[in-house]
Amino acid sequence: FELLQLAMKIQGRQDTATESLKNLISRTLPYWQSTIVPAVKNGQKVLIVAHGTSLRGLVKEIENLSDEEVTQLNLPNAIPFVYELDPSTLKPLEAKRFLADEETVKKAVAKVASIGTKSDLMKTFCVT
């Protein structure tokens, strides 16, 4: 907990217990725009590893989800997923693809939904 407080202090954040999705998105999107978008437009594959709320923010941006839609989004823990994006528009060429069988994904999504926002496990996805 002390390391978390130190990290938050370094980042200029006061709250150490929670962060709203809105605040997280406002911190995440500049990195998306400045680093990830140029890489994708250059044809590079990008691996993103983050906790669920950060990924929800990126999924909101990629899929153009409304605030209501993103609050209903449950991403499964420990199951990577892949987007294939059009390099010129950054729009998905198809729906995100989970790297697990459908039944495993359904069970994992249900588990996350039952926990609500308590889940802070790492999640991974790749943008191509």
Phi and psi in degrees as a GROMACS rama.xvg file:
@    title "Ramachandran Plot"
@    xaxis  label "Phi"
@    yaxis  label "Psi"
@TYPE xy
-64.023  -38.8202  GLU-2
-65.0571  -38.5624  LEU-3
-62.3729  -45.2663  LEU-4
-60.87  -41.8486  GLN-5
-63.3596  -44.9441  LEU-6
-61.6257  -41.6614  ALA-7
-65.779  -38.9524  MET-8
-64.4353  -42.8775  LYS-9
-61.6948  -38.2445  ILE-10
-79.7505  -2.04601  GLN-11
79.1597  18.8078  GLY-12
-97.9637  141.659  ARG-13
-92.6793  -39.926  GLN-14
-79.554  136.529  ASP-15
-115.533  -9.41817  THR-16
-93.466  -42.7289  ALA-17
-142.514  163.713  THR-18
-147.651  132.89  GLU-19
-71.0092  155.984  SER-20
-60.2568  -39.482  LEU-21
-59.1278  -45.9085  LYS-22
-65.5492  -40.9603  ASN-23
-63.6347  -42.6099  LEU-24
-62.3014  -40.7899  ILE-25
-65.4336  -25.0815  SER-26
-87.2123  -28.2348  ARG-27
-84.5529  -40.5746  THR-28
-61.6474  -35.6632  LEU-29
-59.1347  -38.0805  PRO-30
-67.9806  -41.1293  TYR-31
-55.4808  -50.1758  TRP-32
-68.0969  -41.6814  GLN-33
-82.8501  -26.1009  SER-34
-120.525  -50.0114  THR-35
-75.8384  -46.0482  ILE-36
-56.7779  -49.422  VAL-37
-60.0474  -36.2821  PRO-38
-64.9088  -45.2337  ALA-39
-63.8076  -42.4961  VAL-40
-64.6859  -23.8966  LYS-41
-84.3569  0.406177  ASN-42
85.5858  10.357  GLY-43
-82.1635  150.999  GLN-44
-89.1647  138.34  LYS-45
-124.312  128.597  VAL-46
-102.56  126.053  LEU-47
-118.542  126.239  ILE-48
-121.254  123.221  VAL-49
-159.733  170.425  ALA-50
-79.1192  166.006  HIS-51
-54.7984  -42.5026  GLY-52
-67.3138  -39.4994  THR-53
-61.3637  -43.2616  SER-54
-67.0157  -35.7485  LEU-55
-59.944  -39.738  ARG-56
-62.6885  -41.7016  GLY-57
-69.8571  -38.7575  LEU-58
-62.9782  -39.4101  VAL-59
-56.5601  -44.8545  LYS-60
-67.5823  -48.4446  GLU-61
-64.6384  -43.4847  ILE-62
-93.8363  1.39604  GLU-63
54.0333  48.3525  ASN-64
-79.2635  150.592  LEU-65
-76.6383  168.352  SER-66
-59.2253  -41.017  ASP-67
-64.9169  -44.0324  GLU-68
-62.3155  -41.2099  GLU-69
-70.1887  -29.0237  VAL-70
-70.4301  -21.0192  THR-71
-92.6709  -4.1465  GLN-72
-79.1985  123.885  LEU-73
-118.671  113.114  ASN-74
-95.654  132.897  LEU-75
-68.9157  142.991  PRO-76
-72.8657  141.13  ASN-77
62.1466  21.8328  ALA-78
-122.402  106.325  ILE-79
-63.2327  154.728  PRO-80
-138.987  159.063  PHE-81
-126.618  137.449  VAL-82
-112.686  139.178  TYR-83
-109.891  114.742  GLU-84
-106.392  145.181  LEU-85
-68.6367  121.498  ASP-86
-63.6217  -23.1395  PRO-87
-87.3933  -35.0965  SER-88
-104.932  -17.1439  THR-89
62.7235  19.4589  LEU-90
-89.8486  143.985  LYS-91
-62.3942  136.126  PRO-92
-77.7191  -21.9897  LEU-93
-156.513  172.699  GLU-94
-62.8124  154.734  ALA-95
-57.0856  144.728  LYS-96
-114.75  119.076  ARG-97
-80.7386  142.195  PHE-98
-93.91  57.7839  LEU-99
-162.387  163.59  ALA-100
-70.9394  158.073  ASP-101
-58.0037  -41.0847  GLU-102
-64.7742  -41.7853  GLU-103
-62.7332  -42.0506  THR-104
-64.0843  -45.9963  VAL-105
-58.2593  -44.4909  LYS-106
-64.3883  -41.7968  LYS-107
-67.8514  -39.3355  ALA-108
-64.223  -43.4377  VAL-109
-61.8433  -38.6559  ALA-110
-64.8308  -44.8352  LYS-111
-62.8534  -42.9367  VAL-112
-61.4818  -35.0084  ALA-113
-73.462  -22.7538  SER-114
-86.4222  -24.1981  ILE-115
75.9878  -131.448  GLY-116
-95.101  9.34733  THR-117
-73.819  -20.6886  LYS-118
-72.3341  127.033  SER-119
-132.672  26.5274  ASP-120
-76.3575  157.464  LEU-121
-72.2883  142.626  MET-122
-128.857  160.239  LYS-123
-136.248  141.154  THR-124
-149.721  161.493  PHE-125
-121.789  137.99  CYS-126
-112.425  125.805  VAL-127
